[in-house]
Amino acid sequence: MTPPATSEEPIGGWTALMDFDPDGMAENIADKFGFVERQVKGDLKRFKHFIEDRGAPTGQWRGQV
């Protein structure tokens, strides 16, 4: 099993951890070359910008988890 991919820059005061167990040769190669970690970091940054750039709440549920 691969160590968890982590975001080195805290996003909103938290750090994201994700377990990834490569399945097959293509995923193993992508993991070894760092493609998976870069994809996760990029996705988290795009999500952060998407949420922050909305400017207004969506009106959806605001309860606590």
DSSP file (Angstrom, degrees, kcal/mol; ACC not computed):
  #  RESIDUE AA STRUCTURE BP1 BP2  ACC     N-H-->O    O-->H-N    N-H-->O    O-->H-N    TCO  KAPPA ALPHA  PHI   PSI    X-CA   Y-CA   Z-CA
    1    1 A M              0   0    0      0, 0.0    20,-0.1     0, 0.0    18,-0.0   0.000 360.0 360.0 360.0 141.2    0.0    0.0    0.0
    2    2 A T        -     0   0    0     18,-0.8    18,-0.4     1,-0.1     3,-0.1  -0.565 360.0-101.6 -81.4 144.2    1.2    3.5   -0.8
    3    3 A P        -     0   0    0      0, 0.0    17,-0.1     0, 0.0    -1,-0.1  -0.305  55.7 -83.1 -59.9 153.4    1.5    6.1    1.9
    4    4 A P        -     0   0    0      0, 0.0     2,-0.4     0, 0.0    15,-0.2  -0.266  40.1-118.5 -60.6 142.5   -1.4    8.5    1.9
    5    5 A A  E     -A   18   0A   0     13,-2.2    13,-1.5    -3,-0.1     2,-0.4  -0.675  39.1-166.9 -75.4 132.9   -1.3   11.5   -0.5
    6    6 A T  E     -A   17   0A   0     -2,-0.4     2,-0.7    11,-0.2    11,-0.2  -0.925  25.4-125.3-126.2 150.7   -1.3   14.7    1.6
    7    7 A S        -     0   0    0      9,-1.2     9,-0.1    -2,-0.4     4,-0.1  -0.846  17.8-159.8 -89.3 118.2   -1.8   18.3    0.8
    8    8 A E  S    S+     0   0    0     -2,-0.7    -1,-0.1     1,-0.1     7,-0.0   0.736  79.2  64.5 -73.9 -21.0    1.3   20.1    2.1
    9    9 A E  S    S-     0   0    0     -3,-0.1    -1,-0.1     2,-0.0     5,-0.1  -0.906  94.0-123.3-103.2 115.6   -0.5   23.4    2.2
   10   10 A P        -     0   0    0      0, 0.0     2,-0.7     0, 0.0     5,-0.2  -0.306  20.8-145.0 -57.1 136.8   -3.4   23.4    4.7
   11   11 A I  B >  S-B   14   0B   0      3,-2.5     3,-0.9     1,-0.2    -4,-0.0  -0.911  76.7 -19.2-108.5 109.5   -6.7   24.2    2.9
   12   12 A G  T 3  S-     0   0    0     -2,-0.7    -1,-0.2     1,-0.2     3,-0.1   0.798 128.7 -51.5  65.6  28.4   -9.0   26.2    5.1
   13   13 A G  T 3  S+     0   0    0      1,-0.3     2,-0.3    -3,-0.1    -1,-0.2   0.578 120.9  90.7  87.2   9.2   -7.2   25.1    8.3
   14   14 A W  B <   -B   11   0B   0     -3,-0.9    -3,-2.5    -5,-0.1     2,-0.5  -0.931  65.0-134.0-134.5 161.5   -7.3   21.4    7.6
   15   15 A T        -     0   0    0     -2,-0.3     2,-0.4    -5,-0.2    -7,-0.1  -0.953  20.3-135.1-116.0 132.1   -5.1   18.8    5.8
   16   16 A A        -     0   0    0     -2,-0.5    -9,-1.2    -9,-0.1     2,-0.4  -0.706  18.7-170.9 -89.3 134.1   -6.5   16.3    3.4
   17   17 A L  E     +A    6   0A   0     -2,-0.4     2,-0.4   -11,-0.2   -11,-0.2  -0.983   5.3 180.0-122.0 136.3   -5.3   12.7    3.6
   18   18 A M  E     -A    5   0A   0    -13,-1.5   -13,-2.2    -2,-0.4     2,-0.4  -0.989  19.8-142.8-139.8 128.7   -6.2   10.1    1.0
   19   19 A D        -     0   0    0     -2,-0.4     2,-0.4   -15,-0.2    -2,-0.0  -0.724  20.4-175.2 -85.6 137.9   -5.4    6.4    0.8
   20   20 A F        -     0   0    0    -18,-0.4   -18,-0.8    -2,-0.4    -2,-0.0  -0.972  12.1-171.0-137.5 120.8   -4.7    5.2   -2.7
   21   21 A D        -     0   0    0     -2,-0.4     7,-0.1   -20,-0.1     6,-0.0  -0.892  26.6-134.9-111.9  99.7   -4.0    1.5   -3.5
   22   22 A P        -     0   0    0      0, 0.0     2,-0.5     0, 0.0     3,-0.0  -0.233  16.6-159.7 -58.0 138.4   -2.8    1.3   -7.1
   23   23 A D        -     0   0    0      0, 0.0     4,-0.4     0, 0.0     3,-0.1  -0.948  54.6  -0.6-124.1 109.6   -4.5   -1.4   -9.1
   24   24 A G  S  > S-     0   0    0     -2,-0.5     4,-1.9     1,-0.1     5,-0.2  -0.191  91.6 -71.1  99.7 166.6   -2.7   -2.6  -12.2
   25   25 A M  H  > S+     0   0    0      1,-0.2     4,-2.5     2,-0.2     5,-0.2   0.895 125.6  53.4 -65.0 -43.1    0.5   -1.6  -14.0
   26   26 A A  H  > S+     0   0    0      1,-0.2     4,-2.5     2,-0.2    -1,-0.2   0.919 111.5  45.2 -61.9 -44.3   -0.8    1.8  -15.3
   27   27 A E  H  > S+     0   0    0     -4,-0.4     4,-2.3     2,-0.2    -1,-0.2   0.876 112.1  52.5 -68.5 -36.7   -1.8    3.0  -11.9
   28   28 A N  H  X S+     0   0    0     -4,-1.9     4,-2.4     2,-0.2    -2,-0.2   0.918 111.5  46.1 -63.2 -43.0    1.4    1.7  -10.3
   29   29 A I  H  X S+     0   0    0     -4,-2.5     4,-1.9     2,-0.2     6,-0.2   0.930 112.5  50.1 -65.0 -45.3    3.5    3.6  -12.9
   30   30 A A  H  <>S+     0   0    0     -4,-2.5     5,-2.1     1,-0.2     6,-0.8   0.892 112.2  48.8 -60.4 -39.3    1.4    6.8  -12.4
   31   31 A D  H ><5S+     0   0    0     -4,-2.3     3,-1.2     1,-0.2    -1,-0.2   0.920 109.0  51.6 -66.7 -44.1    1.9    6.6   -8.7
   32   32 A K  H 3<5S+     0   0    0     -4,-2.4    -1,-0.2     1,-0.3    -2,-0.2   0.842 110.6  48.8 -63.0 -34.1    5.6    6.0   -8.9
   33   33 A F  T 3<5S-     0   0    0     -4,-1.9    -1,-0.3    -5,-0.1    -2,-0.2   0.447 116.6-113.2 -87.2   0.1    6.0    9.1  -11.1
   34   34 A G  T <>5S+     0   0    0     -3,-1.2     4,-2.0    -4,-0.3    -3,-0.2   0.567  77.7 128.8  84.8   9.0    3.9   11.3   -8.8
   35   35 A F  H  ><S+     0   0    0     -5,-2.1     4,-2.2    -6,-0.2    -4,-0.2   0.888  71.9  52.0 -64.3 -38.1    1.0   11.8  -11.2
   36   36 A V  H  > S+     0   0    0     -6,-0.8     4,-2.5     2,-0.2     5,-0.2   0.941 109.8  47.3 -65.7 -47.7   -1.5   10.7   -8.6
   37   37 A E  H  > S+     0   0    0      1,-0.2     4,-2.5     2,-0.2     5,-0.2   0.910 113.0  49.2 -61.4 -42.6   -0.3   13.1   -5.9
   38   38 A R  H  X S+     0   0    0     -4,-2.0     4,-2.4     1,-0.2    -1,-0.2   0.888 110.6  51.1 -64.1 -38.0   -0.2   16.0   -8.3
   39   39 A Q  H  X S+     0   0    0     -4,-2.2     4,-2.7     2,-0.2    -2,-0.2   0.924 111.0  47.8 -64.3 -44.4   -3.7   15.2   -9.5
   40   40 A V  H  X S+     0   0    0     -4,-2.5     4,-2.5     2,-0.2     5,-0.2   0.937 113.3  47.4 -62.6 -47.3   -5.1   15.1   -6.0
   41   41 A K  H  X S+     0   0    0     -4,-2.5     4,-2.2     1,-0.2    -1,-0.2   0.917 113.5  48.4 -61.6 -43.0   -3.4   18.4   -5.1
   42   42 A G  H  X S+     0   0    0     -4,-2.4     4,-2.6     2,-0.2    -1,-0.2   0.914 111.1  50.1 -63.2 -43.3   -4.6   20.1   -8.2
   43   43 A D  H  X S+     0   0    0     -4,-2.7     4,-2.4     1,-0.2    -2,-0.2   0.906 110.9  49.4 -62.3 -41.8   -8.2   18.8   -7.7
   44   44 A L  H  X S+     0   0    0     -4,-2.5     4,-2.4     2,-0.2    -1,-0.2   0.898 111.6  48.4 -65.5 -39.8   -8.2   20.1   -4.1
   45   45 A K  H  X S+     0   0    0     -4,-2.2     4,-2.4     2,-0.2    -2,-0.2   0.918 112.1  48.8 -66.3 -42.2   -6.9   23.6   -5.2
   46   46 A R  H  X S+     0   0    0     -4,-2.6     4,-2.4     2,-0.2    -2,-0.2   0.897 112.2  49.1 -63.9 -38.9   -9.5   23.8   -7.9
   47   47 A F  H  X S+     0   0    0     -4,-2.4     4,-2.5     2,-0.2     5,-0.2   0.915 109.8  51.8 -65.1 -42.5  -12.3   22.8   -5.5
   48   48 A K  H  X S+     0   0    0     -4,-2.4     4,-2.7     1,-0.2     5,-0.2   0.928 112.4  45.4 -58.7 -46.9  -11.0   25.4   -2.9
   49   49 A H  H  X S+     0   0    0     -4,-2.4     4,-2.4     1,-0.2    -1,-0.2   0.890 110.7  54.1 -65.9 -38.8  -11.1   28.1   -5.6
   50   50 A F  H  < S+     0   0    0     -4,-2.4     4,-0.5    -5,-0.2    -2,-0.2   0.935 113.5  41.9 -59.3 -47.1  -14.6   27.0   -6.8
   51   51 A I  H >< S+     0   0    0     -4,-2.5     3,-0.8     1,-0.2     4,-0.4   0.930 117.8  45.4 -67.2 -46.1  -16.0   27.2   -3.3
   52   52 A E  H >< S+     0   0    0     -4,-2.7     3,-0.5     1,-0.2    -2,-0.2   0.817 110.0  54.3 -70.1 -30.5  -14.3   30.5   -2.4
   53   53 A D  T 3< S+     0   0    0     -4,-2.4    -1,-0.2     1,-0.2    -2,-0.2   0.525  84.5  84.7 -83.7  -5.0  -15.1   32.3   -5.7
   54   54 A R  T <  S-     0   0    0     -3,-0.8    -1,-0.2    -4,-0.5    -2,-0.1   0.904  73.2-161.8 -63.9 -39.8  -18.9   31.6   -5.4
   55   55 A G    <   +     0   0    0     -3,-0.5    -1,-0.1    -4,-0.4    -2,-0.1   0.229  62.6  52.6  80.8 -16.7  -19.3   34.7   -3.3
   56   56 A A  S    S-     0   0    0      0, 0.0    -2,-0.0     0, 0.0    -3,-0.0  -0.995  90.0 -99.0-149.3 149.8  -22.7   33.7   -1.9
   57   57 A P        -     0   0    0      0, 0.0     0, 0.0     0, 0.0     0, 0.0  -0.318  27.3-130.9 -66.0 155.1  -24.1   30.6   -0.2
   58   58 A T        -     0   0    0      3,-0.1     3,-0.1     1,-0.0     0, 0.0   0.634  37.0-116.9 -82.4 -14.0  -26.1   28.2   -2.4
   59   59 A G  S    S+     0   0    0      1,-0.2     3,-0.1     2,-0.1    -1,-0.0   0.488  71.9 134.0  88.1   2.7  -29.1   28.1   -0.1
   60   60 A Q        -     0   0    0      1,-0.2    -1,-0.2     2,-0.0    -2,-0.0  -0.105  67.4 -47.3 -77.4-179.0  -28.5   24.4    0.5
   61   61 A W        -     0   0    0      1,-0.1    -1,-0.2    -3,-0.1    -3,-0.1  -0.177  46.5-174.2 -52.8 135.6  -28.4   22.5    3.8
   62   62 A R        +     0   0    0     -3,-0.1    -1,-0.1     2,-0.0    -2,-0.0   0.054  38.7 125.2-122.8  22.5  -26.4   24.3    6.6
   63   63 A G        -     0   0    0      1,-0.1     2,-0.3     2,-0.0     0, 0.0   0.008  63.5 -95.1 -71.2-176.1  -26.6   21.7    9.3
   64   64 A Q              0   0    0      1,-0.1    -1,-0.1     0, 0.0    -2,-0.0  -0.788 360.0 360.0-104.6 149.6  -23.7   20.1   11.1
   65   65 A V              0   0    0     -2,-0.3    -1,-0.1     0, 0.0    -2,-0.0   0.379 360.0 360.0 -96.7 360.0  -22.0   16.8   10.2
